[in-house]
Structures are given as structure tokens and as C-alpha cells.
Amino acid sequence: MAWNLLFTSDIGLMSLFVIVFVIGMSIFFPRFIAKKMEEESTDKK
């Protein structure tokens, strides 16, 4: 029942979108920040 509600109702789909978006941000931001830190450290040399 919970899976049906998650994938078929408007509120469920919005919740699913938010969950996927937050997981995506948790992957993107650390990689982005690490890349910028690496660029910053190579610029100083």
C-alpha cells in the first residue's frame, strides 16, 4: 500500500522527487567542493 501511494499520488511523487534530489545533492556537492579545493591548491603552487 505504501509503495502504491508513493508512486501514484501527487504527494507521493513530490516526496519521491525530493528524496531523489537530496540524494543527488549529497553526491554532487562533495565532489564539486573537492574538485574546487583541488583546483585552488594547484593554483597556489
CHARMM-style PDB file with segment names, atoms N, HN, CA, C and O in Angstrom:
ATOM      1  N   MET     1       0.816  -1.198   0.000  1.00  0.00      PROA
ATOM      2  CA  MET     1       0.000   0.000   0.000  1.00  0.00      PROA
ATOM      3  C   MET     1       0.856   1.257   0.000  1.00  0.00      PROA
ATOM      4  O   MET     1       0.551   2.217  -0.708  1.00  0.00      PROA
ATOM      5  N   ALA     2       1.923   1.258   0.788  1.00  0.00      PROA
ATOM      6  HN  ALA     2       2.170   0.478   1.363  1.00  0.00      PROA
ATOM      7  CA  ALA     2       2.769   2.446   0.856  1.00  0.00      PROA
ATOM      8  C   ALA     2       3.458   2.719  -0.482  1.00  0.00      PROA
ATOM      9  O   ALA     2       3.576   3.869  -0.906  1.00  0.00      PROA
ATOM     10  N   TRP     3       3.915   1.643  -1.145  1.00  0.00      PROA
ATOM     11  HN  TRP     3       3.819   0.709  -0.800  1.00  0.00      PROA
ATOM     12  CA  TRP     3       4.573   1.830  -2.446  1.00  0.00      PROA
ATOM     13  C   TRP     3       3.576   2.361  -3.469  1.00  0.00      PROA
ATOM     14  O   TRP     3       3.917   3.215  -4.288  1.00  0.00      PROA
ATOM     15  N   ASN     4       2.361   1.862  -3.423  1.00  0.00      PROA
ATOM     16  HN  ASN     4       2.085   1.168  -2.758  1.00  0.00      PROA
ATOM     17  CA  ASN     4       1.323   2.312  -4.341  1.00  0.00      PROA
ATOM     18  C   ASN     4       1.050   3.804  -4.126  1.00  0.00      PROA
ATOM     19  O   ASN     4       0.923   4.562  -5.088  1.00  0.00      PROA
ATOM     20  N   LEU     5       0.964   4.211  -2.877  1.00  0.00      PROA
ATOM     21  HN  LEU     5       1.068   3.595  -2.096  1.00  0.00      PROA
ATOM     22  CA  LEU     5       0.726   5.612  -2.559  1.00  0.00      PROA
ATOM     23  C   LEU     5       1.904   6.481  -2.991  1.00  0.00      PROA
ATOM     24  O   LEU     5       1.709   7.596  -3.473  1.00  0.00      PROA
ATOM     25  N   LEU     6       3.133   5.972  -2.820  1.00  0.00      PROA
ATOM     26  HN  LEU     6       3.291   5.065  -2.428  1.00  0.00      PROA
ATOM     27  CA  LEU     6       4.323   6.738  -3.183  1.00  0.00      PROA
ATOM     28  C   LEU     6       4.390   6.996  -4.677  1.00  0.00      PROA
ATOM     29  O   LEU     6       4.738   8.100  -5.096  1.00  0.00      PROA
ATOM     30  N   PHE     7       4.065   5.997  -5.490  1.00  0.00      PROA
ATOM     31  HN  PHE     7       3.782   5.100  -5.149  1.00  0.00      PROA
ATOM     32  CA  PHE     7       4.242   6.133  -6.937  1.00  0.00      PROA
ATOM     33  C   PHE     7       3.014   6.632  -7.680  1.00  0.00      PROA
ATOM     34  O   PHE     7       3.115   6.971  -8.859  1.00  0.00      PROA
ATOM     35  N   THR     8       1.855   6.689  -7.029  1.00  0.00      PROA
ATOM     36  HN  THR     8       1.773   6.414  -6.072  1.00  0.00      PROA
ATOM     37  CA  THR     8       0.648   7.065  -7.768  1.00  0.00      PROA
ATOM     38  C   THR     8       0.042   8.396  -7.338  1.00  0.00      PROA
ATOM     39  O   THR     8      -0.634   9.042  -8.139  1.00  0.00      PROA
ATOM     40  N   SER     9       0.263   8.820  -6.104  1.00  0.00      PROA
ATOM     41  HN  SER     9       0.812   8.295  -5.453  1.00  0.00      PROA
ATOM     42  CA  SER     9      -0.372  10.071  -5.664  1.00  0.00      PROA
ATOM     43  C   SER     9       0.549  11.257  -5.939  1.00  0.00      PROA
ATOM     44  O   SER     9       1.760  11.098  -6.086  1.00  0.00      PROA
ATOM     45  N   ASP    10      -0.039  12.434  -6.007  1.00  0.00      PROA
ATOM     46  HN  ASP    10      -1.023  12.563  -5.888  1.00  0.00      PROA
ATOM     47  CA  ASP    10       0.737  13.654  -6.233  1.00  0.00      PROA
ATOM     48  C   ASP    10       1.726  13.902  -5.096  1.00  0.00      PROA
ATOM     49  O   ASP    10       2.890  14.222  -5.337  1.00  0.00      PROA
ATOM     50  N   ILE    11       1.268  13.757  -3.885  1.00  0.00      PROA
ATOM     51  HN  ILE    11       0.322  13.497  -3.690  1.00  0.00      PROA
ATOM     52  CA  ILE    11       2.138  13.966  -2.723  1.00  0.00      PROA
ATOM     53  C   ILE    11       3.268  12.943  -2.712  1.00  0.00      PROA
ATOM     54  O   ILE    11       4.408  13.283  -2.396  1.00  0.00      PROA
ATOM     55  N   GLY    12       2.964  11.699  -3.052  1.00  0.00      PROA
ATOM     56  HN  GLY    12       2.038  11.423  -3.308  1.00  0.00      PROA
ATOM     57  CA  GLY    12       3.982  10.653  -3.096  1.00  0.00      PROA
ATOM     58  C   GLY    12       5.039  10.942  -4.142  1.00  0.00      PROA
ATOM     59  O   GLY    12       6.231  10.772  -3.889  1.00  0.00      PROA
ATOM     60  N   LEU    13       4.607  11.381  -5.321  1.00  0.00      PROA
ATOM     61  HN  LEU    13       3.638  11.520  -5.527  1.00  0.00      PROA
ATOM     62  CA  LEU    13       5.572  11.690  -6.380  1.00  0.00      PROA
ATOM     63  C   LEU    13       6.427  12.893  -6.017  1.00  0.00      PROA
ATOM     64  O   LEU    13       7.620  12.909  -6.321  1.00  0.00      PROA
ATOM     65  N   MET    14       5.847  13.897  -5.376  1.00  0.00      PROA
ATOM     66  HN  MET    14       4.878  13.884  -5.129  1.00  0.00      PROA
ATOM     67  CA  MET    14       6.647  15.045  -4.924  1.00  0.00      PROA
ATOM     68  C   MET    14       7.646  14.605  -3.857  1.00  0.00      PROA
ATOM     69  O   MET    14       8.792  15.055  -3.857  1.00  0.00      PROA
ATOM     70  N   SER    15       7.224  13.738  -2.961  1.00  0.00      PROA
ATOM     71  HN  SER    15       6.294  13.372  -2.962  1.00  0.00      PROA
ATOM     72  CA  SER    15       8.125  13.225  -1.934  1.00  0.00      PROA
ATOM     73  C   SER    15       9.259  12.430  -2.565  1.00  0.00      PROA
ATOM     74  O   SER    15      10.415  12.565  -2.163  1.00  0.00      PROA
ATOM     75  N   LEU    16       8.936  11.612  -3.542  1.00  0.00      PROA
ATOM     76  HN  LEU    16       7.997  11.503  -3.869  1.00  0.00      PROA
ATOM     77  CA  LEU    16       9.950  10.831  -4.233  1.00  0.00      PROA
ATOM     78  C   LEU    16      10.943  11.748  -4.940  1.00  0.00      PROA
ATOM     79  O   LEU    16      12.149  11.499  -4.902  1.00  0.00      PROA
ATOM     80  N   PHE    17      10.454  12.796  -5.579  1.00  0.00      PROA
ATOM     81  HN  PHE    17       9.475  12.998  -5.610  1.00  0.00      PROA
ATOM     82  CA  PHE    17      11.329  13.757  -6.245  1.00  0.00      PROA
ATOM     83  C   PHE    17      12.269  14.417  -5.235  1.00  0.00      PROA
ATOM     84  O   PHE    17      13.460  14.567  -5.508  1.00  0.00      PROA
ATOM     85  N   VAL    18      11.754  14.806  -4.089  1.00  0.00      PROA
ATOM     86  HN  VAL    18      10.786  14.685  -3.867  1.00  0.00      PROA
ATOM     87  CA  VAL    18      12.585  15.446  -3.062  1.00  0.00      PROA
ATOM     88  C   VAL    18      13.640  14.471  -2.548  1.00  0.00      PROA
ATOM     89  O   VAL    18      14.793  14.855  -2.353  1.00  0.00      PROA
ATOM     90  N   ILE    19      13.263  13.228  -2.330  1.00  0.00      PROA
ATOM     91  HN  ILE    19      12.327  12.915  -2.488  1.00  0.00      PROA
ATOM     92  CA  ILE    19      14.218  12.226  -1.858  1.00  0.00      PROA
ATOM     93  C   ILE    19      15.339  12.038  -2.874  1.00  0.00      PROA
ATOM     94  O   ILE    19      16.514  12.031  -2.506  1.00  0.00      PROA
ATOM     95  N   VAL    20      14.987  11.887  -4.142  1.00  0.00      PROA
ATOM     96  HN  VAL    20      14.033  11.894  -4.441  1.00  0.00      PROA
ATOM     97  CA  VAL    20      15.999  11.705  -5.193  1.00  0.00      PROA
ATOM     98  C   VAL    20      16.856  12.956  -5.325  1.00  0.00      PROA
ATOM     99  O   VAL    20      18.067  12.847  -5.515  1.00  0.00      PROA
ATOM    100  N   PHE    21      16.264  14.131  -5.233  1.00  0.00      PROA
ATOM    101  HN  PHE    21      15.280  14.220  -5.079  1.00  0.00      PROA
ATOM    102  CA  PHE    21      17.002  15.384  -5.347  1.00  0.00      PROA
ATOM    103  C   PHE    21      18.012  15.530  -4.211  1.00  0.00      PROA
ATOM    104  O   PHE    21      19.149  15.936  -4.450  1.00  0.00      PROA
ATOM    105  N   VAL    22      17.622  15.210  -3.000  1.00  0.00      PROA
ATOM    106  HN  VAL    22      16.698  14.880  -2.805  1.00  0.00      PROA
ATOM    107  CA  VAL    22      18.527  15.325  -1.845  1.00  0.00      PROA
ATOM    108  C   VAL    22      19.671  14.321  -1.961  1.00  0.00      PROA
ATOM    109  O   VAL    22      20.816  14.649  -1.651  1.00  0.00      PROA
ATOM    110  N   ILE    23      19.373  13.111  -2.400  1.00  0.00      PROA
ATOM    111  HN  ILE    23      18.442  12.845  -2.652  1.00  0.00      PROA
ATOM    112  CA  ILE    23      20.436  12.125  -2.605  1.00  0.00      PROA
ATOM    113  C   ILE    23      21.392  12.604  -3.694  1.00  0.00      PROA
ATOM    114  O   ILE    23      22.607  12.457  -3.565  1.00  0.00      PROA
ATOM    115  N   GLY    24      20.850  13.172  -4.753  1.00  0.00      PROA
ATOM    116  HN  GLY    24      19.863  13.292  -4.857  1.00  0.00      PROA
ATOM    117  CA  GLY    24      21.691  13.722  -5.819  1.00  0.00      PROA
ATOM    118  C   GLY    24      22.575  14.851  -5.324  1.00  0.00      PROA
ATOM    119  O   GLY    24      23.748  14.925  -5.688  1.00  0.00      PROA
ATOM    120  N   MET    25      22.027  15.728  -4.501  1.00  0.00      PROA
ATOM    121  HN  MET    25      21.074  15.668  -4.206  1.00  0.00      PROA
ATOM    122  CA  MET    25      22.826  16.819  -3.932  1.00  0.00      PROA
ATOM    123  C   MET    25      23.927  16.280  -3.034  1.00  0.00      PROA
ATOM    124  O   MET    25      25.038  16.810  -3.024  1.00  0.00      PROA
ATOM    125  N   SER    26      23.621  15.216  -2.269  1.00  0.00      PROA
ATOM    126  HN  SER    26      22.719  14.786  -2.277  1.00  0.00      PROA
ATOM    127  CA  SER    26      24.622  14.653  -1.361  1.00  0.00      PROA
ATOM    128  C   SER    26      25.764  13.994  -2.131  1.00  0.00      PROA
ATOM    129  O   SER    26      26.851  13.821  -1.580  1.00  0.00      PROA
ATOM    130  N   ILE    27      25.542  13.628  -3.373  1.00  0.00      PROA
ATOM    131  HN  ILE    27      24.659  13.768  -3.820  1.00  0.00      PROA
ATOM    132  CA  ILE    27      26.614  13.091  -4.212  1.00  0.00      PROA
ATOM    133  C   ILE    27      27.337  14.220  -4.942  1.00  0.00      PROA
ATOM    134  O   ILE    27      28.565  14.211  -5.027  1.00  0.00      PROA
ATOM    135  N   PHE    28      26.590  15.191  -5.470  1.00  0.00      PROA
ATOM    136  HN  PHE    28      25.593  15.198  -5.401  1.00  0.00      PROA
ATOM    137  CA  PHE    28      27.170  16.247  -6.295  1.00  0.00      PROA
ATOM    138  C   PHE    28      28.042  17.221  -5.497  1.00  0.00      PROA
ATOM    139  O   PHE    28      29.171  17.506  -5.896  1.00  0.00      PROA
ATOM    140  N   PHE    29      27.533  17.732  -4.383  1.00  0.00      PROA
ATOM    141  HN  PHE    29      26.615  17.501  -4.058  1.00  0.00      PROA
ATOM    142  CA  PHE    29      28.246  18.788  -3.672  1.00  0.00      PROA
ATOM    143  C   PHE    29      29.605  18.363  -3.129  1.00  0.00      PROA
ATOM    144  O   PHE    29      30.561  19.120  -3.298  1.00  0.00      PROA
ATOM    145  N   PRO    30      29.757  17.209  -2.490  1.00  0.00      PROA
ATOM    146  CA  PRO    30      31.112  16.825  -2.048  1.00  0.00      PROA
ATOM    147  C   PRO    30      32.098  16.690  -3.208  1.00  0.00      PROA
ATOM    148  O   PRO    30      33.256  17.089  -3.086  1.00  0.00      PROA
ATOM    149  N   ARG    31      31.644  16.129  -4.336  1.00  0.00      PROA
ATOM    150  HN  ARG    31      30.703  15.806  -4.435  1.00  0.00      PROA
ATOM    151  CA  ARG    31      32.527  16.009  -5.496  1.00  0.00      PROA
ATOM    152  C   ARG    31      32.884  17.385  -6.043  1.00  0.00      PROA
ATOM    153  O   ARG    31      34.037  17.638  -6.391  1.00  0.00      PROA
ATOM    154  N   PHE    32      31.901  18.271  -6.120  1.00  0.00      PROA
ATOM    155  HN  PHE    32      30.964  18.066  -5.837  1.00  0.00      PROA
ATOM    156  CA  PHE    32      32.123  19.626  -6.624  1.00  0.00      PROA
ATOM    157  C   PHE    32      33.099  20.388  -5.728  1.00  0.00      PROA
ATOM    158  O   PHE    32      34.018  21.041  -6.221  1.00  0.00      PROA
ATOM    159  N   ILE    33      32.900  20.303  -4.430  1.00  0.00      PROA
ATOM    160  HN  ILE    33      32.153  19.772  -4.029  1.00  0.00      PROA
ATOM    161  CA  ILE    33      33.752  21.017  -3.483  1.00  0.00      PROA
ATOM    162  C   ILE    33      35.166  20.444  -3.508  1.00  0.00      PROA
ATOM    163  O   ILE    33      36.136  21.200  -3.469  1.00  0.00      PROA
ATOM    164  N   ALA    34      35.294  19.128  -3.573  1.00  0.00      PROA
ATOM    165  HN  ALA    34      34.506  18.514  -3.605  1.00  0.00      PROA
ATOM    166  CA  ALA    34      36.627  18.512  -3.634  1.00  0.00      PROA
ATOM    167  C   ALA    34      37.358  18.936  -4.902  1.00  0.00      PROA
ATOM    168  O   ALA    34      38.564  19.184  -4.869  1.00  0.00      PROA
ATOM    169  N   LYS    35      36.644  19.021  -6.009  1.00  0.00      PROA
ATOM    170  HN  LYS    35      35.665  18.820  -6.035  1.00  0.00      PROA
ATOM    171  CA  LYS    35      37.256  19.456  -7.268  1.00  0.00      PROA
ATOM    172  C   LYS    35      37.718  20.906  -7.163  1.00  0.00      PROA
ATOM    173  O   LYS    35      38.818  21.241  -7.603  1.00  0.00      PROA
ATOM    174  N   LYS    36      36.887  21.763  -6.586  1.00  0.00      PROA
ATOM    175  HN  LYS    36      35.993  21.491  -6.228  1.00  0.00      PROA
ATOM    176  CA  LYS    36      37.256  23.172  -6.429  1.00  0.00      PROA
ATOM    177  C   LYS    36      38.440  23.324  -5.476  1.00  0.00      PROA
ATOM    178  O   LYS    36      39.308  24.167  -5.704  1.00  0.00      PROA
ATOM    179  N   MET    37      38.487  22.521  -4.416  1.00  0.00      PROA
ATOM    180  HN  MET    37      37.782  21.837  -4.231  1.00  0.00      PROA
ATOM    181  CA  MET    37      39.617  22.582  -3.496  1.00  0.00      PROA
ATOM    182  C   MET    37      40.895  22.147  -4.197  1.00  0.00      PROA
ATOM    183  O   MET    37      41.956  22.730  -3.973  1.00  0.00      PROA
ATOM    184  N   GLU    38      40.800  21.133  -5.040  1.00  0.00      PROA
ATOM    185  HN  GLU    38      39.938  20.660  -5.221  1.00  0.00      PROA
ATOM    186  CA  GLU    38      41.975  20.665  -5.788  1.00  0.00      PROA
ATOM    187  C   GLU    38      42.443  21.741  -6.760  1.00  0.00      PROA
ATOM    188  O   GLU    38      43.644  21.979  -6.882  1.00  0.00      PROA
ATOM    189  N   GLU    39      41.514  22.394  -7.451  1.00  0.00      PROA
ATOM    190  HN  GLU    39      40.538  22.200  -7.352  1.00  0.00      PROA
ATOM    191  CA  GLU    39      41.881  23.491  -8.355  1.00  0.00      PROA
ATOM    192  C   GLU    39      42.544  24.624  -7.590  1.00  0.00      PROA
ATOM    193  O   GLU    39      43.526  25.206  -8.052  1.00  0.00      PROA
ATOM    194  N   GLU    40      42.004  24.933  -6.422  1.00  0.00      PROA
ATOM    195  HN  GLU    40      41.206  24.460  -6.047  1.00  0.00      PROA
ATOM    196  CA  GLU    40      42.548  26.016  -5.609  1.00  0.00      PROA
ATOM    197  C   GLU    40      43.968  25.681  -5.143  1.00  0.00      PROA
ATOM    198  O   GLU    40      44.833  26.557  -5.124  1.00  0.00      PROA
ATOM    199  N   SER    41      44.212  24.436  -4.771  1.00  0.00      PROA
ATOM    200  HN  SER    41      43.509  23.725  -4.787  1.00  0.00      PROA
ATOM    201  CA  SER    41      45.548  24.076  -4.280  1.00  0.00      PROA
ATOM    202  C   SER    41      46.565  24.043  -5.416  1.00  0.00      PROA
ATOM    203  O   SER    41      47.741  24.326  -5.191  1.00  0.00      PROA
ATOM    204  N   THR    42      46.135  23.703  -6.639  1.00  0.00      PROA
ATOM    205  HN  THR    42      45.179  23.473  -6.822  1.00  0.00      PROA
ATOM    206  CA  THR    42      47.073  23.702  -7.766  1.00  0.00      PROA
ATOM    207  C   THR    42      47.326  25.113  -8.267  1.00  0.00      PROA
ATOM    208  O   THR    42      48.387  25.378  -8.833  1.00  0.00      PROA
ATOM    209  N   ASP    43      46.376  26.030  -8.076  1.00  0.00      PROA
ATOM    210  HN  ASP    43      45.514  25.815  -7.616  1.00  0.00      PROA
ATOM    211  CA  ASP    43      46.589  27.421  -8.482  1.00  0.00      PROA
ATOM    212  C   ASP    43      47.612  28.116  -7.599  1.00  0.00      PROA
ATOM    213  O   ASP    43      48.321  29.007  -8.064  1.00  0.00      PROA
ATOM    214  N   LYS    44      47.701  27.727  -6.339  1.00  0.00      PROA
ATOM    215  HN  LYS    44      47.125  27.002  -5.961  1.00  0.00      PROA
ATOM    216  CA  LYS    44      48.606  28.373  -5.400  1.00  0.00      PROA
ATOM    217  C   LYS    44      50.066  28.007  -5.648  1.00  0.00      PROA
ATOM    218  O   LYS    44      50.968  28.759  -5.278  1.00  0.00      PROA
ATOM    219  N   LYS    45      50.299  26.856  -6.272  1.00  0.00      PROA
ATOM    220  HN  LYS    45      49.566  26.245  -6.573  1.00  0.00      PROA
ATOM    221  CA  LYS    45      51.683  26.385  -6.460  1.00  0.00      PROA
ATOM    222  C   LYS    45      52.408  27.163  -7.524  1.00  0.00      PROA
ATOM    223  OT1 LYS    45      53.576  26.891  -7.800  1.00  0.00      PROA
TER     224      LYS     45
END
